[in-house]
Amino acid sequence: MSKAARSLTVQAKVIIYTGESYNLPKVDDSAQANIAAAKEQWQALEPKIQTYLKDADNIMVPSADDLTRAVEQAKTSSLLINDSLDNLTRDVFSNAERQATTIRLIQVLGVAAIFAYFLIFVFFFVRRLRETDAEAAAARRETQEIMETVNTGLFLLDKDLKIGQQHSRALNGIIGADNLAGENFTSVLRGRISDKDLNTTKQFIEQLYNPRVKEKLVDSLNPLHKVMLHDAGENKGADSRFLDFKFSRVYDKKDIARILVNVNDVSDAVYLEQRLEKERSQNDMQIEMLTTILNVNPKIINEFIANTDAHINKMNNILKNPGSSQYELENKLKAIYREMHSLKGEASALKLHSFTKIASDAEDKLHALQNQGQLSGNDFLPLAVHLDDLLSLSNTIATLGERINRSEPAASKPATASTTALSDAVAQQSIALAESTAPKSQPTSLSIGNISLDGGQDIDLSDNAAEDQLSFYRDFAKDIAARQGKQVQLNSHTLTQVNIPEHLAKPIKEIGIQLLRNAVVHGVEAPSVRHSLGKETAGKIDLEVQDNGQEVMLIVQDDGQGIDYDSIRHKLVAENHVDNEAASQLTHSDLLKQLFSSGFSTKEDADEDGGRGVGLDIIKSLVKDYDGKLNVNSERGKMTRFVITLPKA
């Protein structure tokens, strides 16, 4: 008998012959009727089987009849049970098929619902995507409109210094180049700014990408702030302009993603600043000149103007001589250097710093030419600009002086040359007339009415130029000492007593200026050094003039450190003029000769007051020009004395 035949179920519960039970799907009434019929047949069959099985194992008890009855009953019941179970199977299958159809329908409906939901999701997604695209397109249009309209150059730089694909239209015009998108920023700037600025720009942008560097701190080091951008073509000055680049970091969360660059053409602003600065400098210069004119004896001012014109004319004449050999070019350089240094010395003495600045700039170029080695005529061309500037300043001083003289009240104006000459002529005619009409035997007597003009003391009404000259030298020495951090006291007992011949006044003055500068810069020690040596903190300088009838002597002596001959030797060796052995063989006379050579100085650093090796060369040249003599005496740690002797004839 099959397992299915040996199991019965009521409603949804099946009890297996083994005693186990299982829950089955709920069945309908027809299926329950089939189960009941099968159960009925089984109940009829089961007792007969149990009766047979009871004694089946005992051979002593006959069981053939029981077996026969069980078999007969099984034949009838099994057919009925099989029919009932077949009907039950069909009912269950039909029921399962209906359930499966329902499940498939539910699945189809579920799939349809999912598909519908998917369609709805796609619809809203596409709709949102379109809205996002529209917003992005609108943003791009706005960005494009901004890029098209903005007057500044805007673009992004990546770590490789490549310009982004989007940039403002104005950038092309500001930079002066097309197709900038994707170009390397340094390639765009190469040849348009100096190589030094280009390398500094690379390092600057690298620091901007360094998160450990503060943006505000590195911004102060921007090398492209108001930088001059030259034209990319051969004509460098044709389209040059001033551009101002500003760099800002662009962050992606906490990472530095790009560098935003904002560039503006600030040429107009820079030119305006330069013009204002030039006007301010001119105003300061005029105030400086007015101060000098108002505080210095007009005679000294006129001498300075005349000397300046003479120096400039002489330098112009020297420049006009092309020079055919290296020797002639070197002499040309030395001659210009001497004239420029003399002019600077007198301007410095008058506190005309504008003159001094221009002359110092020119001396810088001359000094560079001295160290250049080979010279050519073209090397001197830039000096013409400095000469024009100096001449312009000289004319400005002359013009200011004339305006001040014209603005003075008539009663306070000094007598002009023509008025003085006319007064002298009238006086001479009056005296001559008095002499011709007076009796020869009687003393000459002048009277007007009842007033006798006999007797009295004539007063010298001429300006005391010697006193002004001494004040000029003293102020000059104090100014140099102040710049050098020293203290000096200038004394003179004879400068106001000796009448220097007119033709020697200019060389005496120039030599005096150079010797005073030399005494303050090289002779007098610093106050702390003098104090340690037991000297007074203020160095003493004596300037004396002597006229022995045939010659005029200028003596300048200081109580400073004296001439350091070993220092001269070391400097000669350091500059490869001689070797150590040759330097040790040089006498004091040889060393002094080197000290007076052009371009040689024991001062380490050149400044406004010395260190270029020109001052003593000027003295030597002037003494030679006037057939004079030069004597130097020095005691180490005690004093240095220069005696200049110039013949009067």
C-alpha positions in Angstrom: 0.0 0.0 0.0 1.3 3.5 -0.9 2.2 6.1 1.6 -0.6 8.3 0.2 -3.1 5.5 0.8 -1.9 5.1 4.4 -2.5 8.7 5.3 -5.7 10.6 6.0 -6.3 14.3 6.2 -9.1 16.4 7.6 -9.2 19.9 6.3 -5.6 21.2 6.3 -4.0 18.6 8.6 -2.5 15.3 7.4 -1.6 12.6 10.0 1.0 10.1 8.6 1.0 6.5 9.6 4.2 7.0 11.3 2.5 9.5 13.6 3.9 12.6 12.1 1.6 15.4 11.0 1.9 18.1 8.3 -0.1 21.2 7.5 -1.4 21.3 3.9 -3.0 24.0 2.0 -6.7 24.4 2.8 -8.9 22.3 0.4 -12.5 22.7 -0.8 -15.6 20.6 0.1 -15.2 18.2 -2.9 -11.7 17.4 -1.8 -12.9 16.8 1.7 -15.6 14.4 0.4 -13.0 12.4 -1.4 -10.9 12.3 1.7 -13.8 11.1 3.7 -14.6 8.3 1.2 -11.0 7.2 1.2 -11.1 7.2 5.0 -14.3 5.2 5.1 -12.8 2.5 2.9 -9.7 2.4 4.9 -11.6 2.0 8.1 -13.3 -1.0 6.5 -10.0 -2.5 5.4 -7.9 -1.7 8.4 -9.6 -4.2 11.0 -9.2 -7.1 8.6 -5.6 -6.3 8.1 -5.0 -5.9 11.9 -6.8 -9.3 12.5 -4.5 -11.0 10.0 -1.4 -9.3 11.3 -2.2 -10.2 14.9 -1.4 -13.9 14.4 0.6 -13.8 11.2 3.8 -14.5 12.9 2.4 -17.5 14.8 2.5 -20.6 12.7 0.5 -22.5 15.2 -2.6 -20.3 14.6 -4.3 -20.7 11.2 -4.6 -17.3 9.4 -5.5 -18.1 5.9 -9.1 -17.1 6.2 -8.2 -13.8 7.8 -5.8 -13.2 4.9 -8.4 -14.1 2.3 -11.0 -11.7 3.9 -8.3 -9.0 4.1 -7.4 -9.5 0.4 -10.9 -9.4 -0.7 -11.6 -6.3 1.2 -8.4 -4.7 -0.1 -9.5 -5.4 -3.7 -12.7 -3.5 -3.1 -11.3 -0.7 -0.8 -8.2 0.0 -2.8 -10.1 0.7 -5.9 -12.4 3.1 -4.0 -9.4 4.7 -2.2 -7.5 5.2 -5.4 -10.5 6.8 -7.0 -11.0 9.1 -4.0 -7.3 10.0 -4.0 -7.3 10.5 -7.8 -10.2 12.9 -7.4 -8.4 14.5 -4.4 -5.3 14.9 -6.5 -7.2 16.5 -9.3 -9.0 18.8 -6.9 -5.7 19.8 -5.2 -4.0 20.3 -8.6 -6.9 22.4 -9.8 -6.8 24.4 -6.6 -3.0 24.7 -6.9 -3.3 25.8 -10.5 -5.9 28.4 -9.5 -3.5 29.6 -6.8 -0.6 29.6 -9.2 -2.7 31.6 -11.7 -3.5 34.0 -8.9 0.1 34.2 -7.9 1.1 34.8 -11.6 -1.6 37.5 -11.8 -0.3 39.1 -8.6 3.3 38.8 -10.0 2.2 40.4 -13.3 0.4 43.1 -11.3 3.5 43.6 -9.2 5.8 43.8 -12.2 3.3 46.2 -13.8 3.3 48.3 -10.6 7.1 48.2 -10.4 7.3 49.2 -14.1 4.8 51.9 -13.6 6.8 53.2 -10.6 9.9 53.0 -12.7 8.3 55.0 -15.4 7.1 57.5 -12.9 10.6 57.6 -11.4 12.2 58.0 -14.9 9.7 60.7 -15.7 10.5 62.7 -12.6 14.2 62.0 -12.9 14.3 63.1 -16.5 12.2 66.1 -15.6 14.6 67.0 -12.8 17.5 66.3 -15.0 16.1 68.7 -17.6 15.6 71.3 -14.9 19.1 70.8 -13.7 20.4 71.0 -17.3 18.4 74.1 -17.8 19.8 75.6 -14.6 23.3 74.6 -15.6 22.8 76.1 -19.0 21.4 79.2 -17.5 24.4 79.3 -15.1 26.8 78.8 -18.1 25.0 81.6 -20.0 25.3 83.8 -17.0 29.0 82.9 -16.6 29.5 83.4 -20.3 27.8 86.8 -20.1 29.9 87.7 -17.1 33.1 86.6 -18.9 32.0 88.5 -22.0 31.2 91.7 -20.1 33.7 91.9 -17.3 36.5 94.4 -17.9 39.1 92.4 -16.0 41.0 89.3 -17.0 39.7 86.3 -15.2 41.0 82.7 -15.5 41.9 79.6 -13.5 45.4 78.0 -13.1 46.0 74.4 -12.3 49.0 72.9 -10.6 50.8 72.6 -14.0 50.3 76.4 -14.5 47.9 75.8 -17.4 45.2 78.4 -18.1 41.6 77.0 -17.8 39.3 76.5 -20.8 37.1 79.4 -19.7 38.4 82.9 -19.3 37.1 86.4 -19.7 37.1 88.0 -23.2 39.0 91.0 -21.8 41.9 88.7 -20.9 43.0 88.5 -24.6 43.1 92.3 -24.9 44.8 92.8 -21.5 47.5 90.1 -22.1 47.7 91.0 -25.8 47.5 87.4 -27.0 44.8 85.1 -28.5 43.9 81.4 -27.8 45.0 81.5 -24.2 42.9 78.5 -23.1 45.1 75.5 -22.2 48.3 77.5 -22.6 51.0 77.4 -20.0 51.0 80.6 -18.0 54.8 80.9 -17.9 55.0 80.4 -21.7 52.6 83.3 -22.1 54.7 85.6 -19.9 58.1 84.4 -21.2 60.0 87.2 -23.0 57.5 89.8 -21.7 58.8 90.0 -18.2 62.3 89.5 -16.8 63.6 86.0 -16.3 64.0 86.8 -12.6 60.3 87.8 -12.3 59.3 84.7 -14.3 61.1 82.3 -11.9 59.8 84.1 -8.9 56.3 83.8 -10.3 56.7 80.0 -10.6 57.8 79.8 -7.0 55.1 82.1 -5.8 52.3 80.0 -7.4 53.9 76.8 -6.0 53.6 78.3 -2.6 50.0 79.2 -3.2 49.3 75.4 -3.7 51.1 74.7 -0.4 48.3 74.4 2.2 50.8 75.1 5.0 51.4 78.6 3.6 49.0 81.3 4.6 47.4 83.0 1.6 47.6 86.5 3.1 51.2 86.1 4.0 52.3 84.9 0.5 50.1 87.5 -1.2 52.5 90.2 0.0 55.2 88.5 -2.0 53.3 88.7 -5.3 55.9 89.4 -8.0 53.3 90.4 -10.6 52.0 93.4 -8.7 52.0 96.3 -11.1 54.5 94.6 -13.3 55.5 96.0 -16.7 54.5 93.6 -19.5 56.4 94.2 -22.7 55.1 93.6 -26.2 55.7 90.1 -27.4 57.1 91.4 -30.7 60.5 92.8 -31.4 59.5 96.4 -30.6 59.5 96.1 -26.8 58.3 99.6 -26.0 55.5 99.8 -28.6 52.8 98.0 -26.6 54.2 97.8 -23.1 51.8 98.2 -20.2 51.6 97.8 -16.5 49.4 94.8 -15.3 48.4 93.9 -11.8 47.8 90.2 -11.2 45.9 89.0 -8.1 45.9 85.4 -7.1 43.2 83.6 -4.9 42.9 80.0 -3.9 39.9 77.9 -5.1 39.0 75.1 -2.7 37.3 71.8 -3.3 36.2 70.9 0.2 39.5 71.3 2.1 41.8 70.8 -0.9 43.2 73.6 -3.0 41.8 72.8 -6.5 42.7 75.8 -8.6 44.1 79.3 -8.4 41.8 82.1 -9.6 43.8 84.9 -11.3 42.4 88.4 -11.7 44.4 90.7 -13.9 43.9 94.4 -14.6 45.5 96.9 -16.8 46.7 99.5 -14.4 48.9 101.5 -16.8 46.9 104.7 -16.4 47.0 104.5 -12.7 50.8 103.7 -12.7 51.5 106.5 -15.1 49.4 108.9 -12.9 51.4 107.8 -9.9 54.6 108.3 -11.7 53.5 111.7 -12.9 52.4 112.7 -9.4 55.6 111.3 -7.9 57.6 113.3 -10.5 55.7 116.4 -9.7 56.2 115.8 -6.0 59.9 115.3 -6.6 60.0 118.5 -8.6 58.2 120.4 -5.8 60.6 119.0 -3.2 63.5 119.8 -5.5 62.2 123.4 -5.9 61.7 123.8 -2.2 65.2 122.4 -1.7 66.6 124.9 -4.2 64.6 127.8 -2.7 66.0 126.9 0.7 69.5 126.9 -0.6 69.0 130.2 -2.5 67.5 131.9 0.5 70.2 130.7 3.0 73.3 130.9 0.9 75.2 133.9 -0.3 74.0 134.7 -3.9 77.6 134.9 -4.9 78.2 131.3 -4.0 75.0 130.3 -5.8 76.1 132.1 -8.9 79.5 130.5 -8.6 77.8 127.1 -8.4 75.6 127.7 -11.5 78.7 128.9 -13.4 80.8 125.9 -12.3 77.9 123.5 -13.1 77.7 124.9 -16.6 81.4 124.7 -17.0 81.5 121.1 -15.8 78.7 120.1 -18.1 80.2 121.8 -21.1 83.5 120.2 -20.4 81.9 116.8 -20.1 80.0 117.4 -23.3 83.2 118.3 -25.1 84.9 115.2 -23.7 81.9 113.0 -24.9 82.2 114.6 -28.4 85.7 113.2 -28.6 85.1 109.6 -29.8 88.4 108.1 -28.8 90.2 105.8 -31.1 92.0 103.5 -28.7 91.4 101.8 -25.4 93.8 104.2 -23.7 92.0 107.2 -25.0 88.6 105.8 -23.9 90.0 105.1 -20.4 91.3 108.7 -20.1 88.0 109.9 -21.4 86.2 107.9 -18.6 88.6 109.3 -16.0 88.1 112.9 -17.1 84.3 112.6 -17.1 84.5 110.9 -13.7 86.5 113.8 -12.3 84.2 116.4 -13.6 81.1 114.6 -12.3 82.6 114.1 -8.9 83.6 117.7 -8.6 80.1 118.8 -9.5 78.6 116.4 -7.0 80.9 117.6 -4.3 79.9 121.3 -4.7 76.2 120.3 -4.9 76.5 118.2 -1.8 78.1 121.1 0.0 75.1 123.3 -0.9 72.7 120.5 0.2 71.3 120.2 -3.3 70.4 116.6 -3.0 68.7 116.5 -6.3 72.0 117.3 -8.0 73.8 114.9 -5.8 71.3 112.1 -6.6 71.7 112.5 -10.4 75.5 112.8 -10.1 75.7 109.7 -7.9 73.6 107.7 -10.4 76.0 108.9 -13.2 78.9 107.9 -11.0 77.4 104.4 -10.6 77.4 104.0 -14.3 80.9 105.4 -14.6 82.1 103.0 -11.9 80.6 100.1 -13.8 82.4 101.2 -16.9 85.7 101.3 -15.0 85.2 97.6 -14.0 83.9 96.6 -17.4 87.3 96.1 -19.0 86.9 96.8 -22.7 85.3 100.2 -23.5 83.5 101.4 -26.6 82.2 104.8 -27.6 78.6 103.6 -27.2 79.2 103.0 -23.5 79.1 106.7 -22.9 75.8 107.5 -24.6 73.6 107.0 -21.4 75.6 109.8 -19.7 74.0 112.4 -21.9 70.7 111.9 -20.1 72.3 112.7 -16.8 74.0 115.8 -18.2 70.6 117.0 -19.5 69.0 116.5 -16.1 71.9 118.4 -14.4 71.7 121.2 -16.8 67.9 121.4 -16.4 68.3 121.6 -12.6 71.0 124.3 -13.0 68.6 126.4 -15.2 65.9 125.9 -12.6 68.1 127.3 -9.9 69.0 130.3 -12.1 65.3 130.9 -12.9 64.3 130.7 -9.3 67.0 133.1 -8.3 66.0 135.6 -10.9 62.3 135.4 -9.8 63.3 136.0 -6.2 65.4 139.0 -7.2 62.5 140.5 -9.2 60.1 140.0 -6.4 62.2 141.9 -3.8 61.2 145.5 -3.0 63.2 148.1 -5.0 64.7 149.6 -1.8 66.0 146.2 -0.7 67.5 145.1 -4.0 71.2 145.2 -4.3 72.7 147.5 -6.9 73.1 145.8 -10.2 76.3 145.9 -12.1 75.1 148.6 -14.5 73.8 150.8 -11.8 77.0 150.5 -9.8 79.0 151.3 -12.9 76.9 154.3 -13.6 77.2 155.6 -10.0 81.0 155.1 -10.1 81.1 157.0 -13.3 79.1 159.9 -11.9 81.2 160.0 -8.8 84.4 160.0 -10.8 83.1 162.9 -13.0 82.2 164.8 -9.8 85.6 164.3 -8.3 87.3 165.3 -11.6 85.2 168.4 -11.8 86.0 169.4 -8.2 89.7 168.9 -8.8 89.6 171.1 -11.9 87.7 173.9 -10.3 89.5 173.9 -7.0 92.6 176.1 -6.5 95.8 174.2 -6.8 97.4 175.7 -3.7 94.4 174.9 -1.5 93.4 171.5 -0.2 90.4 170.0 -1.8 87.2 170.7 0.1 83.7 169.6 -0.6 80.6 171.2 0.8 76.9 171.3 0.1 75.3 174.5 1.4 76.5 175.0 5.0 77.5 171.3 5.4 81.1 170.4 5.0 81.9 166.9 3.6 85.5 166.9 4.8 86.8 164.1 7.0 85.0 161.0 8.1 85.7 157.3 7.5 84.7 155.4 4.3 82.9 152.1 5.0 83.5 149.0 2.9 80.0 148.0 1.7 81.0 144.9 -0.2 79.8 141.5 0.9 82.1 139.6 3.3 82.5 136.7 0.8 85.3 135.1 2.9 83.1 134.7 5.9 80.4 133.2 3.8 83.0 130.8 2.3 84.1 129.7 5.7 80.5 129.1 6.8 80.0 127.1 3.5 83.0 124.9 4.4 81.9 124.4 8.0 78.4 123.4 7.0 79.7 121.1 4.4 82.0 119.3 6.8 79.3 118.9 9.4 76.9 117.5 6.9 79.4 114.9 5.8 80.2 114.0 9.4 76.5 113.6 10.2 76.1 111.1 7.3 79.2 109.2 8.4 78.2 109.2 12.1 81.1 111.4 13.1 81.7 114.8 14.8 84.1 117.4 13.4 85.1 121.0 14.1 86.5 123.1 11.3 88.9 125.9 12.1 90.4 128.6 9.9 92.4 131.7 10.8 93.5 132.8 7.4 90.7 132.0 5.0 89.0 135.3 5.7 92.3 137.2 5.7 93.8 136.1 2.3 92.5 137.5 -0.9 92.6 134.6 -3.4 93.2 135.6 -7.0 90.1 135.3 -9.1 91.6 132.7 -11.5 92.6 130.5 -8.6 89.3 130.8 -6.6 87.6 127.9 -8.5 90.4 125.3 -8.2 91.1 126.3 -4.6 87.4 125.8 -3.8 87.2 122.4 -5.6 90.4 121.2 -3.9 89.2 122.4 -0.6 85.9 120.5 -1.0 87.7 117.3 -1.9 90.2 117.6 0.9 87.5 118.3 3.5 85.5 115.3 2.3 88.6 113.2 2.5 89.5 114.4 6.0 86.0 113.6 7.3 85.5 110.2 5.6 89.0 108.8 5.7 90.8 110.8 8.4 88.7 111.5 11.4 87.7 108.5 13.5 84.3 107.7 14.9 83.5 109.3 18.3 83.8 105.9 20.1 87.2 105.2 18.6 88.5 108.6 19.4 87.3 108.3 23.0 89.0 104.9 23.3 92.2 106.6 22.0 92.0 109.5 24.5 91.1 112.0 21.9 88.2 114.5 21.9 85.1 113.0 20.3 84.9 115.8 17.8 87.7 115.6 15.2 89.6 118.8 14.5 90.2 120.0 10.9 92.3 123.0 10.1 91.8 124.8 6.7 94.3 127.6 6.1 95.3 129.7 3.1 98.6 131.5 2.7 99.7 134.0 0.0 103.5 134.5 -0.2 103.3 136.9 -3.1 104.3 134.3 -5.8 102.1 131.4 -4.7 98.9 130.6 -2.9 99.0 127.7 -0.5 96.0 125.7 0.7 96.6 123.6 3.8 94.1 121.0 5.2 95.1 119.1 8.3 93.1 116.7 10.5 93.9 115.1 13.8 92.6 111.7 12.7 94.0 108.2 12.2 96.6 109.2 9.6 97.3 107.3 6.4 97.3 103.5 6.8 100.0 102.4 4.3 99.4 98.7 5.1 95.8 99.1 4.2 96.8 100.5 0.8 99.1 97.5 0.2 96.4 95.0 1.1 93.9 96.8 -1.2 96.4 96.8 -4.1 97.0 93.0 -3.6 93.2 92.4 -3.3 92.5 94.2 -6.5 95.4 92.2 -8.3 97.4 95.4 -9.0 100.5 93.8 -7.5 101.4 90.6 -5.7 102.4 90.4 -2.0 106.1 90.5 -2.7 105.8 93.6 -4.9 103.5 95.3 -2.4 106.0 94.8 0.4 108.6 96.6 -1.6 106.5 99.7 -2.2 107.7 102.9 -0.4 105.4 105.4 1.2 105.9 107.6 -1.8 104.8 104.8 -4.1 101.8 104.1 -2.0 100.7 107.7 -2.0 101.0 107.8 -5.8 98.6 104.8 -5.9 96.3 106.7 -3.4 96.0 109.5 -5.9 95.3 107.2 -8.9 91.8 107.1 -10.5 89.4 104.6 -9.1 91.5 103.6 -6.1 90.0 103.9 -2.6 90.6 102.2 0.7 86.9 102.6 1.6 85.1 99.3 1.3 81.6 100.6 0.3 81.0 103.6 -1.9 78.4 106.2 -0.8 77.6 109.8 -1.5 80.7 111.0 0.3 83.4 108.6 -0.8 84.7 105.2 -1.8 84.9 105.7 -5.6 88.6 106.7 -5.8 87.9 110.0 -7.6 88.4 112.8 -5.0 92.2 112.6 -4.8 92.4 112.1 -8.5 90.6 115.4 -9.0 93.1 117.1 -6.7 96.0 115.7 -8.6 94.5 116.7 -12.0 93.8 120.3 -10.8 97.3 120.7 -9.3 98.8 119.5 -12.6 96.6 121.8 -14.7 97.7 124.8 -12.7 101.4 123.8 -12.5 101.2 123.4 -8.8 102.8 121.2 -6.1 101.3 118.7 -3.8 102.7 117.7 -0.5 101.4 115.1 1.9 102.5 114.4 5.5 101.0 111.9 7.8 101.6 110.3 11.2 99.8 107.1 12.0 97.2 107.7 14.7 97.9 111.4 14.9 97.3 113.5 11.8 97.3 113.9 8.1 98.2 117.2 6.3 97.8 118.1 2.6 99.6 121.2 1.3 98.6 122.4 -2.1 100.7 125.1 -3.8 99.5 127.0 -6.9 101.4 129.7 -8.6 99.6 133.0 -8.9 101.0 133.7 -12.4 
